[in-house]
């Protein structure tokens, strides 16, 4: 019966590509099996060579000869360890290698026969290895070359670290105490690094954000910086001293340190408290970026070590029990592998937390001198495991970890490129993310804090009078230094190392009570306490007290102090200071040099001829006595004293009120009156008998500025 044509239809033959894919898959499986068997053979050859080179039994090995308890290691038979290889039906595994040697190096056959047997076995293994390579067809070798393109095997050594202890637990020939102590060190290492991470992330360690310093700076500037109580002897405000980098501060040292740190971080010169423009080069910013990069590299090194160790551990076949021989793992139990995974992920979590916390901490470090120290301190945390391993780990465990055979990890070109891409991205993020998110805002905040602390007008202090409910201010010095000493500072400078019997500028009190009295004594009280005209009776040759050395030295002290108060140090005579007599602050000069300053002259200008302005009552009494001996008549408009009185009006009243009266709106009218007085003389007093500003009567004088005519 003829068969239908449809029944004769055969399935389509596989295509060349399908055959190629099937062949490639089978070849890959065969290649993996060959590589695994080859590695086992080479490991066995290495172990045999080591045993042969020692020439004796490994009776002193750090490894256990039998089972490790819950896990299995190669057992001993006789005096020589039994082979770890199991009988296999795999045609690629030579059956001649599955037998165990029952004779040790010193067994019945003797060392020579053992050596010959070992050499024969080694030659056979090498021949087998050669056959495994030679017996492959030529096209298979070419295909392997295609598949192997870019692959590289890298040996991964176990780290000298406390984290490596789980690898050898139960495998090291150590006592119970050593084993328990090693486990304790592993827990201590884990606990220390976890606790360090927690402390780094705590608010108490990180401290407050630098932006909060701006509010603190605002409070300090408005409440303390301009208080008159904190003005120094040079009449310099506290804010001026803080912003100029005064090293003699005993107050507001926190603010002074903050200003110095900001200047150093942003690259401002030391003591520059008036520059508020961000410089192009900021050394603190650059150093912080470098320290963050340094710290990140330390952590990335830890990451690479973890990844390589994890990849190597994953290459070890898993089984119910660990198969381990003389430093080489052939199988690893699921329990030990789980412990390793827990260890590696704990290391990874700790390193990640330390990376983020360390970057945040370094970015908050405002002291340029502490940046490097902080980076080094962070690195020490990562090295805790190495410190514990090298310093405290039992020698058995140290030797065991250091004796572990390295594991092999295969790297391909694609994997290398992928890792390089990830590392490049991590490097980029490490440098630019902290810079953009943390450091640039920090530098701007620093500048704002500095401007809050030192911006604007620094040279003034204030005092609030609770009685009058008015706030009074005093303009202070713009800067200070040893080249611009106040009278008080000059007195200290002159006497602190002096060997002279009398100080040059200090009048010491006889007791504490007298010191408190003299500390608040007014100029009027001083003039009343010494009933004499000092210049005529003490300084003049032939004066009644000229020969009294104690009084003479005291008056010279007054003279030097008067000159120092006016900016002239070391004055020795009144004639040197005569041009300063009409200055508003020359009270001590008028008291000491009453004759030179016109206090004894009835025809002198009436300005400052008052006890509270320095003219002693004894001196003004002499002027009054001389005036009473002269006829009472008006002086002419051209008289020197009349002209001087009206020409000095503006400067005297400006000193009296503490402001320039020529800028006042009423000055044109006052100036017109002055010009009339200069032209017409005493007759104009009838039309303008009182002063517009002080409301004092010209002929009767004023208690604060001028005496009566």
PATORDREN-238357 format. One record per residue (C-alpha): x, y, z. Coordinates in steps of 0.05 Angstrom, whole numbers, padded with zeros to 5 digits, always signed. Example, Ala and Ser with C-alpha at 12.3 -4.5 7.8 and 13.67 -1.06 7.14 Angstrom:
+00246-00090+00156
+00273-00021+00143
REM end
This chain:
+00000+00000+00000
+00031+00066-00018
+00047+00112+00039
+00018+00182+00036
+00068+00235+00021
+00049+00272+00084
+00070+00213+00127
+00139+00214+00096
+00152+00286+00118
+00213+00289+00163
+00228+00343+00216
+00270+00400+00190
+00344+00388+00203
+00375+00435+00254
+00408+00496+00227
+00482+00510+00232
+00470+00563+00285
+00430+00514+00328
+00484+00462+00322
+00536+00514+00339
+00498+00536+00401
+00488+00464+00425
+00561+00449+00413
+00582+00512+00449
+00539+00497+00509
+00566+00426+00514
+00636+00451+00506
+00626+00503+00561
+00601+00449+00609
+00659+00404+00591
+00708+00462+00600
+00682+00478+00669
+00687+00406+00691
+00758+00402+00664
+00778+00466+00700
+00749+00443+00766
+00784+00375+00762
+00848+00408+00741
+00847+00455+00801
+00836+00396+00848
+00894+00357+00816
+00940+00417+00821
+00921+00428+00894
+00937+00356+00909
+01004+00361+00873
+01021+00423+00913
+01004+00388+00979
+01047+00328+00959
+01106+00373+00941
+01101+00410+01008
+01100+00344+01046
+01159+00318+01006
+01200+00382+01018
+01189+00379+01093
+01215+00307+01095
+01176+00291+01157
+01105+00284+01183
+01065+00347+01194
+01056+00330+01267
+01064+00403+01286
+01014+00433+01237
+00967+00486+01261
+00909+00448+01229
+00868+00394+01262
+00881+00323+01237
+00810+00301+01246
+00739+00328+01247
+00727+00399+01270
+00663+00381+01306
+00604+00400+01266
+00644+00401+01201
+00687+00348+01168
+00759+00353+01149
+00800+00298+01116
+00808+00240+01165
+00872+00206+01184
+00888+00134+01170
+00950+00107+01200
+01002+00161+01206
+00986+00196+01141
+00923+00235+01125
+00875+00200+01079
+00864+00230+01011
+00806+00278+01006
+00786+00254+00936
+00724+00212+00929
+00716+00156+00879
+00682+00185+00819
+00650+00156+00757
+00670+00219+00719
+00712+00194+00660
+00755+00256+00666
+00779+00236+00735
+00837+00187+00735
+00819+00128+00779
+00891+00117+00798
+00889+00180+00839
+00830+00160+00883
+00870+00113+00927
+00897+00132+00994
+00968+00124+01017
+00969+00082+01081
+01042+00091+01093
+01069+00155+01123
+01137+00184+01107
+01168+00138+01157
+01123+00078+01146
+01142+00007+01128
+01167+00024+01059
+01215+00077+01085
+01226+00148+01064
+01261+00130+00998
+01204+00087+00974
+01154+00141+00995
+01194+00193+00957
+01195+00148+00895
+01121+00136+00901
+01109+00210+00908
+01151+00225+00847
+01114+00173+00806
+01048+00201+00829
+01069+00271+00813
+01093+00251+00743
+01028+00215+00731
+00988+00276+00753
+01029+00321+00708
+01020+00273+00650
+00946+00272+00664
+00945+00348+00665
+00984+00347+00599
+00936+00297+00569
+00877+00340+00590
+00906+00395+00548
+00935+00355+00490
+00877+00307+00479
+00830+00365+00462
+00816+00371+00388
+00845+00430+00350
+00778+00462+00337
+00760+00456+00411
+00825+00491+00430
+00809+00547+00383
+00739+00552+00411
+00768+00555+00482
+00812+00612+00460
+00751+00649+00436
+00714+00636+00501
+00775+00652+00544
+00788+00720+00512
+00798+00772+00567
+00793+00724+00626
+00844+00729+00681
+00851+00691+00746
+00870+00731+00807
+00892+00702+00873
+00856+00730+00934
+00893+00722+01000
+00858+00722+01066
+00867+00788+01104
+00906+00794+01169
+00843+00817+01203
+00797+00796+01259
+00743+00790+01207
+00779+00728+01180
+00771+00689+01245
+00706+00655+01223
+00744+00622+01165
+00787+00580+01211
+00741+00569+01271
+00742+00495+01287
+00798+00482+01238
+00857+00508+01278
+00891+00460+01326
+00879+00507+01385
+00853+00498+01455
+00785+00516+01480
+00808+00580+01513
+00842+00604+01449
+00780+00588+01409
+00734+00623+01458
+00781+00682+01462
+00784+00687+01386
+00708+00688+01383
+00707+00742+01436
+00756+00784+01395
+00711+00776+01335
+00652+00802+01375
+00693+00858+01405
+00716+00879+01335
+00644+00879+01309
+00619+00915+01371
+00673+00969+01370
+00661+00987+01297
+00585+00987+01305
+00590+01031+01367
+00639+01078+01332
+00589+01084+01275
+00533+01100+01323
+00573+01152+01359
+00594+01185+01294
+00521+01192+01274
+00498+01221+01341
+00480+01294+01347
+00526+01302+01407
+00586+01283+01365
+00568+01318+01300
+00550+01381+01338
+00502+01435+01315
+00498+01457+01244
+00544+01516+01228
+00484+01557+01205
+00464+01563+01278
+00527+01602+01291
+00496+01660+01253
+00442+01668+01306
+00493+01663+01362
+00536+01715+01327
+00476+01762+01322
+00462+01755+01396
+00535+01767+01414
+00541+01828+01369
+00479+01863+01397
+00488+01845+01471
+00562+01841+01488
+00606+01866+01432
+00594+01940+01443
+00585+01942+01518
+00628+01996+01549
+00646+01950+01607
+00688+01907+01561
+00727+01964+01530
+00802+01956+01544
+00853+02006+01570
+00866+02030+01499
+00792+02048+01492
+00782+01994+01440
+00714+01960+01435
+00708+01885+01446
+00684+01873+01374
+00745+01909+01346
+00792+01866+01387
+00756+01801+01368
+00755+01817+01294
+00827+01842+01292
+00853+01777+01322
+00876+01806+01389
+00913+01751+01425
+00906+01785+01493
+00831+01771+01498
+00803+01740+01561
+00731+01751+01539
+00693+01726+01478
+00748+01676+01462
+00697+01631+01429
+00680+01686+01379
+00753+01704+01369
+00769+01631+01354
+00711+01627+01306
+00735+01689+01268
+00806+01660+01263
+00779+01593+01238
+00736+01628+01186
+00795+01670+01162
+00840+01609+01157
+00787+01567+01123
+00768+01619+01071
+00838+01645+01060
+00832+01714+01091
+00895+01744+01123
+00902+01737+01198
+00866+01794+01234
+00827+01814+01171
+00760+01831+01201
+00734+01877+01147
+00737+01834+01084
+00672+01801+01065
+00684+01778+00994
+00697+01704+00982
+00768+01695+00955
+00781+01652+00894
+00828+01606+00930
+00800+01578+00995
+00851+01532+01028
+00802+01503+01078
+00753+01484+01023
+00808+01451+00982
+00837+01414+01042
+00768+01389+01063
+00756+01361+00993
+00824+01326+00996
+00810+01298+01065
+00742+01273+01044
+00775+01240+00983
+00829+01209+01028
+00777+01181+01075
+00734+01155+01018
+00794+01120+00988
+00805+01085+01054
+00733+01061+01054
+00735+01042+00980
+00796+00999+00997
+00753+00964+01049
+00697+00956+00998
+00744+00923+00948
+00772+00877+01001
+00701+00856+01020
+00680+00845+00948
+00742+00804+00930
+00736+00762+00993
+00662+00750+00981
+00674+00731+00908
+00730+00683+00929
+00687+00651+00983
+00631+00641+00932
+00680+00601+00889
+00686+00547+00942
+00634+00492+00931
+00583+00487+00987
+00566+00423+01022
+00538+00398+01087
+00607+00393+01117
+00671+00431+01106
+00727+00393+01070
+00793+00426+01087
+00865+00403+01082
+00929+00439+01101
+00905+00509+01088
+00862+00494+01027
+00786+00493+01025
+00755+00441+00979
+00685+00445+01006
+00653+00494+01055
+00592+00479+01098
+00529+00520+01092
+00535+00542+01165
+00606+00568+01156
+00587+00602+01090
+00528+00635+01124
+00573+00660+01180
+00620+00688+01127
+00563+00723+01092
+00540+00754+01157
+00611+00777+01171
+00620+00808+01102
+00553+00844+01103
+00567+00869+01173
+00634+00897+01148
+00598+00927+01088
+00545+00961+01131
+00596+00988+01180
+00641+01014+01124
+00581+01048+01089
+00558+01081+01154
+00630+01104+01169
+00636+01131+01098
+00574+01175+01103
+00586+01195+01175
+00659+01211+01162
+00643+01254+01102
+00591+01292+01142
+00638+01301+01201
+00696+01326+01157
+00649+01374+01121
+00629+01404+01188
+00701+01412+01212
+00715+01487+01208
+00785+01485+01237
+00835+01476+01180
+00886+01449+01228
+00839+01393+01252
+00818+01367+01183
+00878+01322+01173
+00875+01297+01245
+00801+01279+01237
+00814+01242+01172
+00869+01201+01205
+00825+01187+01265
+00771+01161+01220
+00819+01114+01185
+00839+01086+01253
+00768+01061+01262
+00773+01019+01200
+00838+00990+01225
+00809+00964+01290
+00804+00894+01261
+00877+00895+01241
+00898+00921+01310
+00860+00866+01345
+00889+00813+01297
+00961+00835+01304
+00959+00853+01377
+00911+00805+01412
+00892+00746+01368
+00921+00679+01392
+00982+00658+01353
+00949+00593+01331
+00895+00633+01296
+00944+00684+01268
+00987+00630+01239
+00927+00592+01213
+00898+00652+01176
+00965+00671+01148
+00976+00600+01124
+00910+00595+01085
+00921+00582+01012
+00896+00638+00968
+00831+00630+00930
+00823+00643+00856
+00775+00694+00826
+00764+00700+00751
+00761+00769+00721
+00736+00783+00651
+00746+00845+00610
+00672+00862+00616
+00674+00855+00692
+00736+00898+00696
+00704+00953+00655
+00641+00949+00697
+00680+00955+00761
+00721+01013+00733
+00657+01049+00713
+00628+01040+00783
+00693+01063+00815
+00697+01124+00770
+00625+01142+00788
+00641+01134+00862
+00702+01177+00855
+00663+01231+00819
+00607+01230+00871
+00658+01231+00928
+00690+01295+00902
+00632+01334+00875
+00572+01316+00917
+00603+01337+00984
+00632+01399+00949
+00565+01421+00920
+00519+01399+00976
+00561+01411+01038
+00624+01452+01028
+00600+01509+00982
+00541+01525+01027
+00588+01520+01087
+00635+01573+01058
+00577+01620+01045
+00550+01609+01115
+00620+01623+01143
+00622+01689+01106
+00553+01708+01133
+00574+01691+01204
+00637+01733+01197
+00597+01791+01170
+00549+01785+01228
+00607+01785+01277
+00651+01838+01247
+00611+01876+01194
+00592+01949+01197
+00618+01999+01249
+00660+01967+01303
+00690+02029+01336
+00639+02048+01388
+00613+02027+01456
+00548+02044+01491
+00520+02053+01561
+00447+02056+01580
+00430+02103+01636
+00371+02072+01673
+00356+02136+01709
+00349+02180+01648
+00329+02120+01603
+00378+02145+01551
+00433+02106+01516
+00500+02141+01511
+00555+02121+01463
+00630+02132+01457
+00671+02128+01394
+00730+02082+01406
+00796+02068+01371
+00794+02034+01304
+00851+01988+01320
+00902+01976+01375
+00974+01955+01383
+01037+01970+01422
+01052+02027+01375
+00989+02065+01397
+00985+02057+01472
+00936+02093+01517
+00960+02128+01579
+00941+02068+01622
+00977+02020+01576
+01037+02065+01573
+01038+02067+01649
+01038+01991+01652
+01090+01986+01597
+01136+02034+01632
+01132+02002+01701
+01124+01927+01690
+01199+01914+01683
+01226+01979+01712
+01279+01980+01767
+01270+02054+01782
+01247+02074+01852
+01192+02119+01825
+01144+02100+01769
+01140+02146+01709
+01064+02147+01701
+01032+02112+01761
+01013+02148+01825
+01007+02092+01876
+00956+02097+01932
+00976+02085+02004
+00918+02037+02018
+00861+02001+01985
+00810+02049+02015
+00849+02109+01988
+00855+02075+01921
+00779+02069+01917
+00772+02142+01934
+00823+02166+01884
+00796+02121+01830
+00733+02163+01825
+00761+02231+01845
+00742+02289+01799
+00788+02344+01772
+00756+02394+01819
+00771+02350+01879
+00843+02341+01858
+00852+02416+01851
+00822+02428+01920
+00865+02373+01952
+00930+02410+01933
+00924+02483+01953
+00980+02507+01908
+00994+02527+01836
+01040+02471+01816
+01079+02505+01761
+01096+02568+01798
+01110+02536+01865
+01142+02470+01845
+01168+02473+01773
+01193+02543+01772
+01264+02555+01795
+01259+02590+01861
+01190+02562+01875
+01172+02550+01948
+01169+02474+01939
+01221+02467+01884
+01271+02432+01931
+01222+02381+01958
+01242+02319+01918
+01179+02279+01932
+01132+02334+01911
+01176+02352+01851
+01176+02280+01826
+01101+02275+01835
+01090+02339+01794
+01136+02312+01740
+01093+02250+01739
+01033+02295+01728
+01069+02330+01671
+01088+02265+01636
+01018+02238+01644
+00989+02303+01616
+01034+02299+01556
+01018+02225+01545
+00943+02240+01548
+00954+02289+01491
+00997+02241+01451
+01066+02267+01471
+01107+02219+01513
+01165+02238+01557
+01149+02313+01566
+01196+02347+01616
+01172+02420+01615
+01108+02459+01606
+01136+02497+01546
+01136+02432+01506
+01061+02426+01515
+01039+02499+01512
+01006+02492+01444
+00957+02441+01473
+00931+02483+01531
+00866+02501+01496
+00848+02429+01478
+00783+02404+01508
+00816+02343+01541
+00878+02381+01568
+00851+02385+01639
+00913+02353+01672
+00958+02397+01630
+00922+02461+01653
+00925+02436+01725
+01000+02421+01721
+01021+02481+01678
+00972+02533+01704
+01018+02592+01689
+01035+02569+01618
+00962+02556+01602
+00938+02624+01627
+00904+02604+01691
+00943+02658+01728
+00934+02712+01673
+00874+02759+01683
+00878+02779+01609
+00877+02709+01581
+00818+02679+01545
+00765+02656+01595
+00757+02589+01562
+00771+02531+01610
+00790+02577+01667
+00750+02534+01715
+00769+02483+01768
+00733+02426+01733
+00772+02443+01670
+00839+02439+01704
+00854+02510+01727
+00868+02501+01801
+00832+02550+01849
+00900+02574+01873
+00920+02594+01802
+00853+02628+01785
+00856+02664+01852
+00922+02695+01830
+00890+02719+01765
+00832+02749+01804
+00879+02786+01851
+00917+02815+01791
+00853+02836+01756
+00828+02871+01819
+00891+02913+01819
+00875+02939+01749
+00823+02990+01729
+00756+02962+01706
+00748+02979+01632
+00727+02943+01568
+00779+02914+01523
+00781+02935+01451
+00754+02892+01394
+00825+02880+01370
+00850+02855+01438
+00883+02786+01433
+00841+02754+01488
+00776+02780+01457
+00794+02755+01388
+00818+02688+01415
+00755+02677+01455
+00709+02684+01395
+00754+02647+01346
+00758+02587+01394
+00683+02585+01404
+00669+02531+01352
+00724+02483+01376
+00707+02492+01450
+00633+02480+01442
+00645+02422+01395
+00688+02389+01448
+00636+02405+01501
+00578+02373+01462
+00619+02318+01430
+00599+02336+01360
+00618+02387+01307
+00571+02446+01317
+00591+02477+01251
+00548+02423+01217
+00487+02441+01257
+00430+02478+01223
+00435+02536+01273
+00508+02548+01259
+00498+02603+01207
+00461+02646+01258
+00512+02633+01312
+00569+02648+01264
+00536+02714+01247
+00535+02733+01321
+00609+02714+01327
+00628+02758+01268
+00590+02817+01299
+00627+02806+01365
+00694+02805+01330
+00679+02871+01294
+00645+02912+01347
+00674+02886+01412
+00641+02890+01481
+00585+02935+01456
+00552+02875+01422
+00543+02841+01489
+00485+02889+01503
+00447+02862+01443
+00467+02788+01452
+00479+02779+01526
+00472+02702+01527
+00498+02644+01488
+00446+02610+01444
+00474+02539+01454
+00491+02539+01529
+00443+02595+01550
+00501+02621+01592
+00508+02696+01605
+00572+02721+01573
+00592+02766+01630
+00577+02715+01685
+00610+02655+01652
+00590+02582+01649
+00604+02528+01700
+00625+02478+01646
+00663+02518+01593
+00688+02588+01611
+00699+02632+01672
+00668+02700+01683
+00701+02760+01650
REM end
